[in-house]
Amino acid sequence: MIRPCVSHSGLLLLLLAGGLFVLPFTACSSNENRLDSSATPQAKAASQQPSSTHSSSVEDPTATSQKGPNGLVPNVTFILQTGIAEGQLAFIGKGGTIDGKSNPNLEVKLGDVVQVILINGEGAEHDITFPDFNATSDHVIGKGASSVIVFRADKEGEFVYYCTLPGHRQAGMEGKILVKKQIVATPPPAAIISRDPTDIPPPVGKRPPKLVRVDLETVETEGKLSEGTTYTYWTFNGKVPGPFIRVRVGDTVEVHIKNNKKSIMVHSVDFHAVTGPGGGAVFTQVSPGSERVFTFKALNPGLFVYHCATPMVANHISNGMYGLILVEPEGGLPRVDREFYVMQGELYTKEPFGQQGHQEFNVEKLLAEMPEYVVFNGEVGALTQEHPLKAKVGETVRIFFGVGGPNLTSSLHMIGEIFDRVYNQASLTSPPLTNVQTTVVPPGGATIVEFKLEVPGRYILVDHALSRTERGLSGFLIVEGPENHAVFHEGKSQ
């Protein structure tokens, strides 16, 4: 049982369960709350607000925070009011998760700048100290008076806070501050959407024509655009470019296109290898969760682009919806040691090139044909970091190359190599060009280049509009093997 009485000598006598305690007290001549001159305006306001309107842990320091004498700006605030709870003196939490709790545990993260607002709730003189952080408030004298302290929680562990006035700590005014190491959750790595350039089906060979089934799924997925940057791609089968499709002239091709049920957009496919309206797009406008099928006969040999043809078509293409289909001539292509699949595309983001975080599509830049990113296989670093091309000295290499676009023409060039053969415009019925340094490929077009490797080293695949390398457009061909000093060496002729 508690029996307070006020003596004229300025002492507050409290008869608590543990005994009689004599506390300093400044008497008031009326029943009105007395606010000590040390009270801060924001603390007074805080004490007058309903507890539900403010939190004990405030992330916005402008709400109830003030800069400490050492210049620290708080990022966590607690409000404690002195009072009596369960027959003892106590600090009682005000607001948030500590509201109404007696001597609450104050939970903070290592490195937090902590503000504690102490409000006198019953008239006796009090203070609060956090001795492990060298922080002690002024005394609050009289009901309604307040004091504010600010300190940095610079050590990890469990520490005490209490009132320093004689007998108050023993009377119950003691609690704990728990400082925990901040565990920064490492976000999962962004999905790699760039297709490996070696992801190519084997040659068709000399087989007769047959029925070939092609399965495509349109998937909208967030993936890595560059280091620290992501983008929401629209894809065929979850990668950029879409799968490399390989048939022969005379084949009957049955295309099944399914739109993933999590998609937002309608999608479709237009094959440049198709003879028929829309290249198949008229039959394949497919809603999320649905599937469409159409069939065509491969009449013309060559390397052809396919892409989404749902309006706005350029938007769908720039977001990654393009790929290549090879229609081999009867008897197939000449044998080579290695084949690679590479496509060039553009992305139009709201923020400039190199901005970290998730990037959004910008239609104004698309219509102005001003991409922020120009890339091989959908991603900055796709062919330099993720999937560099690899081969050996003496091998013959074939690159199937296409431009998804939707806007820029490519001037394909391999720094340090000469294309022995170029199937111009990807025609397989015309004689190839020979000894070509750079070949031009328009949006929606393709080419096939072949060359033999004579010298080891790192070769760089570029669009010779070289400013585009500053927007992510480059790839590596790493060639291993013995030196060939007869062809290339440092120094004077040997």
C-alpha positions in Angstrom: 0.0 0.0 0.0 1.2 3.5 -0.9 0.6 6.4 1.5 2.2 9.7 0.2 2.1 12.8 2.4 3.8 16.2 1.9 5.7 17.8 4.7 6.2 21.6 4.9 9.9 21.0 4.8 9.8 20.0 1.1 10.0 16.2 1.5 7.7 13.6 0.0 7.2 10.7 2.3 6.3 7.4 0.5 5.3 4.3 2.5 6.1 1.5 0.1 6.1 -2.2 0.6 9.9 -2.1 1.2 9.7 0.6 3.9 9.5 4.4 4.3 11.3 6.5 1.7 11.9 10.2 2.0 12.1 12.0 -1.4 12.8 15.6 -2.1 9.8 17.5 -3.3 8.9 21.0 -4.3 5.4 21.9 -3.0 2.9 23.7 -5.2 0.4 26.1 -4.0 -2.4 24.7 -6.2 -3.4 21.4 -7.8 -2.4 22.6 -11.2 0.5 20.8 -13.0 3.8 22.7 -12.5 6.2 22.8 -15.5 9.8 23.4 -14.5 11.7 26.0 -16.5 14.0 23.3 -17.7 11.2 21.6 -19.7 11.7 21.6 -23.5 8.8 22.8 -25.7 8.7 19.5 -27.6 8.7 17.4 -24.5 5.9 19.5 -23.1 4.0 18.9 -26.3 4.7 15.2 -26.2 3.5 15.0 -22.7 0.2 16.6 -23.7 -0.4 14.4 -26.7 -2.4 11.2 -26.4 0.0 8.2 -26.2 -1.4 6.7 -29.3 -0.3 9.6 -31.4 3.5 9.1 -31.0 5.8 6.2 -30.9 8.6 5.2 -28.5 10.8 4.6 -31.5 10.6 7.4 -33.9 12.5 7.0 -37.2 11.8 10.6 -38.3 14.0 12.7 -35.9 12.0 15.9 -36.8 9.0 14.5 -35.0 10.2 14.7 -31.3 13.9 14.9 -31.7 16.4 17.7 -31.0 20.1 17.9 -31.6 22.1 16.9 -28.6 24.8 19.1 -27.1 27.4 17.1 -28.9 25.7 17.7 -32.3 24.2 14.2 -32.6 20.9 14.0 -34.4 18.7 11.2 -33.0 17.2 8.5 -35.1 15.4 6.7 -32.2 13.4 8.4 -29.5 11.9 7.0 -26.2 9.5 8.8 -23.9 9.6 7.8 -20.2 7.3 9.2 -17.5 8.0 8.8 -13.8 5.3 7.3 -11.7 4.2 4.5 -9.4 3.5 0.9 -10.6 2.8 -2.2 -8.6 3.7 -0.5 -5.4 7.1 0.8 -6.6 8.6 3.9 -8.2 9.1 3.3 -11.9 9.8 4.7 -15.3 6.6 4.2 -17.4 6.8 4.0 -21.2 4.8 6.5 -23.2 3.7 5.6 -26.7 4.7 2.8 -29.2 5.7 -0.7 -28.1 6.7 0.5 -24.6 3.4 2.3 -23.8 2.3 1.7 -20.3 5.1 -0.7 -19.5 7.0 -0.3 -16.2 10.8 0.1 -16.6 10.6 -1.1 -20.2 13.4 -2.7 -22.1 14.7 -0.1 -24.6 15.8 -1.9 -27.7 18.1 -0.2 -30.1 20.6 -1.1 -32.8 24.4 -0.7 -32.4 25.3 2.8 -33.7 21.8 4.3 -33.1 21.7 7.9 -31.8 19.2 7.6 -28.9 17.0 10.4 -27.5 15.3 9.9 -24.2 12.6 12.3 -23.1 12.0 12.1 -19.3 8.7 13.6 -18.0 7.9 14.0 -14.3 4.6 12.3 -13.8 4.0 12.4 -10.0 5.8 15.5 -8.6 8.9 14.0 -6.9 12.3 15.0 -8.0 14.0 12.5 -10.5 16.5 12.1 -13.2 17.7 9.3 -15.4 21.2 8.0 -16.2 22.7 5.6 -18.7 26.1 5.3 -17.1 27.6 3.0 -19.7 27.1 5.7 -22.3 28.0 8.6 -20.0 24.6 10.2 -20.4 22.6 11.6 -17.4 19.6 13.9 -17.6 19.0 17.1 -15.6 16.7 16.7 -12.6 13.0 17.1 -13.3 11.4 18.9 -10.4 7.6 19.2 -10.2 4.9 17.4 -12.1 5.1 18.0 -15.8 8.7 19.0 -15.9 10.9 17.3 -18.5 14.5 16.8 -19.6 16.0 15.4 -22.8 19.3 13.5 -23.3 20.9 12.3 -26.5 23.7 9.7 -26.8 25.0 7.2 -29.3 24.6 3.5 -28.5 28.2 2.7 -29.4 28.6 -0.7 -27.6 26.7 -3.9 -27.9 25.1 -5.6 -25.0 22.7 -5.3 -22.1 23.0 -2.2 -19.9 21.1 -0.5 -17.1 19.4 2.8 -16.8 18.1 4.2 -13.4 17.4 7.3 -11.3 20.5 8.5 -9.4 18.6 10.2 -6.5 19.2 8.5 -3.2 16.9 5.5 -2.7 15.1 5.8 -6.0 16.9 3.0 -7.8 16.2 0.7 -4.8 12.6 1.8 -4.9 12.2 0.4 -8.4 13.5 3.0 -10.8 15.7 0.8 -12.9 15.4 -0.7 -16.4 17.5 -2.0 -19.2 18.7 -0.8 -22.6 19.4 -3.6 -25.1 21.9 -2.7 -27.8 21.9 -5.3 -30.6 24.3 -5.4 -33.5 22.5 -4.3 -36.6 22.1 -7.3 -39.0 21.8 -6.0 -42.5 19.9 -8.5 -44.5 21.7 -9.2 -47.7 19.2 -9.1 -50.5 19.2 -12.2 -52.7 21.2 -11.6 -55.9 19.2 -10.4 -58.8 18.3 -13.1 -61.3 20.6 -13.4 -64.3 18.4 -13.1 -67.4 21.2 -13.0 -70.0 21.3 -16.0 -72.2 24.6 -18.0 -72.4 25.8 -17.6 -76.0 26.6 -21.3 -76.1 23.0 -22.2 -75.4 22.4 -23.4 -79.0 20.8 -26.6 -80.2 23.0 -28.9 -82.3 23.1 -28.7 -86.1 20.1 -30.2 -88.0 22.4 -32.2 -90.3 21.2 -34.0 -93.4 17.8 -35.3 -92.1 14.6 -35.0 -94.1 11.9 -32.4 -93.3 9.8 -33.2 -90.2 7.3 -31.8 -87.7 9.1 -29.6 -85.1 7.3 -28.4 -82.0 8.5 -25.1 -80.5 7.4 -24.2 -76.9 7.6 -20.5 -75.8 6.5 -19.0 -72.5 6.4 -15.3 -72.0 7.7 -14.4 -68.6 7.9 -11.0 -66.9 10.7 -11.1 -64.4 13.0 -8.8 -62.5 16.6 -9.4 -63.4 20.1 -7.9 -63.3 20.7 -5.1 -65.7 24.1 -4.1 -64.4 26.0 -4.4 -61.1 23.6 -3.0 -58.4 20.8 -2.3 -61.0 17.7 -4.3 -61.8 15.0 -4.0 -64.4 11.7 -5.7 -65.1 12.3 -7.7 -68.3 9.7 -9.2 -70.6 11.1 -12.4 -72.0 10.6 -15.5 -74.0 11.4 -18.5 -71.6 12.9 -16.3 -68.9 16.1 -15.2 -70.8 17.2 -12.5 -73.2 17.4 -13.2 -76.0 14.7 -15.9 -76.3 15.7 -19.5 -77.1 17.7 -20.2 -80.3 15.3 -22.2 -82.5 16.9 -24.5 -85.2 14.9 -26.1 -88.0 15.6 -26.9 -91.7 13.9 -25.7 -94.8 10.8 -27.7 -95.5 10.1 -28.5 -91.8 6.6 -27.9 -90.4 6.9 -25.9 -87.3 4.1 -26.0 -84.6 4.5 -23.1 -82.2 2.9 -23.3 -78.7 3.1 -19.9 -76.9 2.0 -19.7 -73.3 1.7 -16.5 -71.3 2.8 -17.0 -67.7 -0.2 -16.6 -65.3 1.8 -14.0 -63.3 2.2 -11.7 -66.3 0.5 -8.4 -66.4 0.6 -7.8 -70.2 -0.7 -9.6 -73.3 2.1 -11.0 -75.4 2.6 -12.6 -78.8 5.2 -13.7 -81.3 6.1 -12.6 -84.9 8.6 -14.8 -86.7 10.3 -13.2 -89.6 10.8 -16.7 -91.0 7.0 -17.1 -91.4 5.1 -16.6 -94.6 1.7 -15.3 -93.4 0.0 -12.3 -91.8 1.8 -10.9 -88.8 4.4 -13.7 -88.9 2.1 -15.5 -86.6 1.2 -12.5 -84.4 -2.4 -12.6 -85.6 -2.8 -16.0 -84.0 -0.8 -15.6 -80.9 -2.1 -12.6 -78.9 -2.2 -14.5 -75.6 -3.5 -13.3 -72.2 -1.9 -14.1 -68.9 -2.5 -17.8 -68.0 -3.5 -18.7 -71.6 -1.9 -20.5 -74.5 -2.2 -20.2 -78.3 -0.9 -22.4 -81.1 -0.2 -21.9 -84.7 1.7 -23.8 -87.5 3.8 -22.7 -90.4 6.0 -24.2 -93.0 9.7 -23.1 -93.1 10.0 -22.2 -96.8 13.1 -20.0 -96.9 16.5 -20.8 -95.4 18.3 -18.1 -93.4 18.7 -16.7 -90.0 15.6 -14.7 -88.9 14.6 -12.6 -85.9 11.4 -13.3 -84.0 9.9 -10.8 -81.5 6.8 -9.9 -79.6 4.3 -8.0 -81.8 1.8 -6.8 -79.2 1.3 -3.0 -79.2 3.3 -1.0 -78.2 5.6 -3.3 -80.1 8.8 -1.3 -79.6 8.1 -1.4 -75.8 7.8 -5.2 -75.8 11.0 -5.6 -77.9 13.1 -3.2 -75.8 12.1 -5.0 -72.6 13.7 -8.1 -74.0 11.2 -10.0 -76.2 13.3 -11.0 -79.2 15.3 -14.0 -80.4 16.6 -15.9 -83.5 15.3 -18.8 -85.6 17.8 -20.5 -88.0 16.3 -22.3 -91.0 19.1 -24.4 -92.3 19.4 -25.1 -96.0 19.0 -28.7 -97.2 22.2 -30.5 -96.1 22.9 -28.1 -93.3 25.7 -25.6 -92.7 29.5 -26.3 -93.0 31.0 -27.7 -89.9 32.7 -25.3 -87.4 34.3 -26.0 -84.0 32.2 -23.5 -82.0 29.0 -21.7 -82.4 27.8 -18.7 -80.4 24.4 -16.9 -80.2 24.5 -13.1 -79.6 21.9 -10.4 -79.9 22.0 -6.6 -79.5 19.3 -4.6 -77.8 18.5 -1.3 -76.1 16.8 -0.4 -72.8 15.1 2.9 -72.1 15.2 3.7 -68.4 13.9 6.7 -66.5 17.1 7.2 -64.6 20.5 7.6 -66.4 23.0 4.9 -67.2 24.7 3.5 -64.1 22.0 4.6 -61.6 21.8 2.0 -58.8 18.6 0.3 -57.7 15.5 -0.8 -59.7 15.0 1.0 -63.0 11.7 1.8 -64.7 10.9 2.0 -68.4 10.6 5.5 -69.9 8.4 5.8 -73.0 9.6 9.3 -73.9 13.2 8.1 -74.3 12.0 5.1 -76.4 10.1 7.4 -78.8 13.1 9.7 -79.0 15.3 6.7 -79.7 17.6 7.7 -76.8 18.5 4.5 -74.9 20.3 4.6 -71.6 21.6 1.1 -72.1 22.8 -0.8 -75.2 23.7 -4.4 -74.5 24.5 -7.8 -75.8 22.2 -10.6 -74.6 20.2 -8.3 -72.3 22.6 -7.2 -69.7 25.7 -5.0 -69.1 28.5 -7.5 -68.7 26.6 -10.5 -70.2 29.5 -11.4 -72.5 32.3 -9.9 -70.4 31.5 -11.1 -66.8 28.7 -13.6 -67.0 29.3 -15.5 -70.2 32.4 -14.5 -72.1 32.9 -16.4 -75.3 35.7 -19.0 -75.1 37.7 -20.8 -77.8 41.1 -22.2 -78.7 43.8 -21.3 -81.2 43.2 -23.2 -84.5 39.4 -23.5 -84.0 36.8 -22.1 -86.4 34.1 -19.9 -84.9 30.6 -19.1 -86.1 28.6 -16.3 -84.5 24.8 -16.1 -85.1 24.1 -12.4 -84.6 20.9 -10.4 -84.6 19.6 -7.0 -83.6 16.4 -7.0 -81.5 16.6 -3.2 -81.4 14.1 -1.8 -81.5 15.8 1.3 -83.0 19.6 1.2 -83.4 21.5 -0.3 -86.3 24.6 -2.2 -85.4 28.1 -2.1 -87.0 29.4 -5.5 -85.8 33.2 -5.7 -85.3 35.6 -8.0 -83.5 38.6 -6.0 -82.4 41.7 -7.9 -83.4 40.0 -10.2 -85.9 38.7 -10.2 -89.5 35.6 -12.1 -90.5 36.6 -14.7 -93.0 33.0 -15.1 -94.1 30.0 -13.0 -93.6 26.5 -14.2 -94.7 25.3 -10.8 -95.5 21.8 -10.0 -94.1 21.9 -13.7 -93.0 21.2 -15.0 -96.5 22.2 -18.6 -96.8 21.5 -18.9 -100.5 23.9 -16.1 -101.6 27.7 -16.5 -101.6 29.2 -15.2 -98.4 31.3 -12.0 -98.3 34.9 -12.7 -97.4 37.6 -10.8 -95.4 35.2 -8.3 -93.8 36.2 -6.0 -91.0 32.8 -4.6 -90.0 29.3 -5.7 -91.0 26.1 -3.7 -90.7 23.0 -5.2 -89.2 19.7 -3.3 -89.0 17.0 -3.6 -86.3 15.1 -6.8 -86.9 18.0 -8.1 -89.0 20.7 -10.7 -88.6 24.0 -12.0 -89.9 26.3 -15.0 -89.6 30.0 -14.4 -89.3 32.8 -17.1 -89.4 36.5 -16.9 -88.7 39.5 -19.0 -87.7 41.5 -18.2 -84.6 45.3 -17.8 -85.2 46.5 -16.0 -82.1 45.6 -16.4 -78.4 44.4 -13.5 -76.3 41.3 -11.5 -75.5 39.3 -10.1 -78.4 36.5 -7.6 -77.9 33.2 -7.8 -79.7 31.7 -4.3 -80.3 29.3 -2.2 -82.3 31.8 0.1 -84.0 29.5 3.0 -83.0 32.0 3.0 -80.1 30.2 5.4 -77.9 27.8 2.6 -77.2 30.5 0.8 -75.2 30.0 3.5 -72.6 26.4 2.2 -72.3 27.3 -1.4 -71.7 27.8 -2.8 -75.3 30.9 -5.0 -75.4 31.8 -8.7 -75.2 34.9 -10.8 -74.8 36.2 -13.7 -76.9 38.9 -15.4 -74.8 41.2 -17.5 -76.9 43.7 -19.9 -75.3 46.6 -21.7 -76.9 50.2 -21.4 -78.0 51.6 -18.1 -79.2 51.9 -17.7 -83.0 54.8 -15.3 -83.4 54.8 -15.8 -87.2 51.4 -13.9 -87.2 51.7 -11.6 -84.2 54.4 -10.6 -81.7 55.8 -7.6 -79.8 58.9 -5.9 -81.1 60.8 -5.9 -84.4 60.5 -8.6 -87.1 62.2 -11.8 -86.2 
